[in-house]
Amino acid sequence: MLDITKDFLIKNFNVNQEIIELSQKALEDVKDEFKKLDEIKEYNQMKVLSALQEERISEMHFTNSSGYGYGDIGRDALDRVYAKIFNTEAALVRPHFVNGTHAIGAALFGNLRPNDTMLSVCGSPYDTLHNIIGISGEENIGSLREYGVKYKQIELKNNKVDIELMKTTIKKDSSIKLVHIQRSTGYGWRNSLLVNEIKVIIEAVKEINPEVICFVDNCYGEFIQTIEPTDVGADLVAGSLIKNIGGGIAPTGGYIAGKESYVNQAAYRLTIPGIGGECGSTFGVMRSLFQGLFLAPHIAIEAVKGAIFCARIMELSGFEVLPKYNDERSDIIQAIKFNDKEKLIKFCKGIQKGSPVDSHVECEPWDMPGYTDQVIMAAGAFIQGSSIELSADAPIREPYIAYLQGGLTFEHAKTGILIALSKMM
């Protein structure tokens, strides 16, 4: 690290010398991991470039449709580009999805019917899905449960999917229509599922009943490995454009990709039967969606580098982390266990202080819609709520785990983490 950089950290960000020295040790330790990530980034960049070239993307695709949006060639071309990247029959990429949960909800509501059963094989899914399923809240208004869709879940066994119990459950219950696989950890304490682990789950499901839909919540996972869940048999995936795949440029939106019939059913839920994905003006955002996708392989790996650095320096500081800095990864999330409410809150406030936007304000725990516990969210982002930009959030519950993600550049992620560590220590 240049002396001028050290001096700037000390003078402008109040990072002390001890933490700077710790950061240099962490950087030395993670060099080999960064090299592996650069190879993944290069492959995925070529994959995106090839898909854009095959679809002959041109200026004319950066459309600005209005009204019904009939014949929006940019929107339809982007769907085809995503289908190529995910190696699927079809895709639905829309700014009309308000977040990843909305895209996941459309996929679930579109493909489940009364008396069908949804089986979650990763234990309890991410908190915001609870209201969709109908497993939290008293009224469950508008949930799958209210529509007569049943729900079962299988708890993790040693932080892994219990394959044998899953197979037994599917054998015994012919009403199981869809298996929900959550690639990322949510607010759990486990490693994200590697794509090859997802492959084992899907093969086990199809062995028992080939008609069961294997759905993967792909949020935070795109472009972290050289393959996606759809390359190993997933029937359907969904995610958010303000996470990895939007490249930090997409202003909003989500995507669904998979088998054409399942994607169409989701499109009918997003709009209405008979219209599906054929309508929907795009408000002039197509250029941003295309360009964000092009940048996404690079941006996603920058975020992972930030997570790996965070894992190592927090571990050197005496905290338990998951994954470890040298674990193979499948998402951009880094979990840090504080076992202390005040340290957790100070760390998140430090990430806020290290943000390019709203660095002058302090985040506080609050009753956030869709969550059962109070949540603290540090996110000074150019795109509101963007999880591909440096952010950290945590439910205020024991053992007080913070989940850090994002960073459009590694340099910013590193600086934000050093500020957070200084504020906490």
C-alpha positions, 0 to 999 in steps of 0.5 A: 500500500502506498504511503499516500494511501495510508495517510489518506485512510488515517486522515480522511477516514479515521482508520488506525494504523493497526487496522491498516497493517491488518489489511495488508496481511489480509491482502497478501493472504487472498492473492491466490483467491483473487487470481481464480476469480479473474479467470471466472470473470474472463469466461463469463465476460466472453459468455455475455459478449457472445450472447449479445453478438449472436442476437446482433444487438444494435442501437435500435434495441435501446428502445423507449416504448410507451403505452402497451409496449407492443413490438418492443424489439429491445425488450424481446431481444434482451429476453433472448440474450438472457435465455442464451446466457442461462442456456434456457428455452426462454427468459422474461426480463422486466423493469416491472418486477419491483425486486427479486422477491416479486420475480420469485413470487411471479414464478411461484404463483404462475406455476402452482395451483390449488392443492399443489405442494411447494417443498423448500429443501433448504429449510426456511426460505428468505424472510421476504418469501414468508408472506408469499408462501403464507407461513408468517402473519395471521391473515396471509392475505393474497398468499399461496396458502390463501389460494390453496397451495400447500407448503412443506420444508425440509431442514438442513442436515449439517448445513447441507440439503438432506437428500434422502429425506427429500427423496422420501418426502417426494415419494410419499407426497404426490401433490409436490409440484415444485421444489424450492432451492435457495442458492444463497444463504438468506439470513442463515449460517451456511455456505451458499449452494455450489452449482454442482451441489444444486445439480445433485439435488435436481438429479435426486428430485428427477429420479423420483418424479421428473414432473416436479419443477426444480426452481432455484432462487438465484439471487446473489449468485449470477456470474460467481461460477462459470455455470448457472443452475439452469446448466445443470437441470434447473427448470426455472430460476429467478433473480433481481436486476439490482443485484449481480446481473444488473451490473450496478447500472440497471435501475430496477427490475428482475428476471425469470429464465427456464423452460418456456412453458414455466416462463410463460406461466410466470409472465401470465402472473406478471401481467394477465393470461393471454398477454404475458410478456407481449406487453409492457413498455420499458420507460427508456431503460433498455440501454441501462439493462443491456449495458448493466448485463455487459458489465455484470461479470466484472462487477459481480467479481469485484463484489466477491473480492470485497467479500473475500477480503472482508472474511479474511480481515474480520477473521484476523480481527477475531470474528467467526466468518462464513464462508472462509476467505479460501472457501469456494463461493457461489454468491456475493454474501459474506456473513460475520458473526458478532455475538454482540448486538452493539458491535453488529450495529456499529459495524453496519453503521461503519459501512454506511459511513463508508458509502458514496451516498448518504455517508453523513447519516446513521442507519438504525434498526427498524421494523422493515416490511416483510421481515419478522425481526427488526432489521438494520440496513446500511446502504448508501447506494446510487440505486436505492436498495441495490445489493450489488453496491456495498451494503450490509444488513442484519436481523436484530436477533442472536447470534447477531450476524451481519451479511455484507454484500456488493461493491462496484469496485474492490477498492471501495469495498475494501475502504468501506470495510476498513472504516466499518472495522475502525468504527466498531473497534 
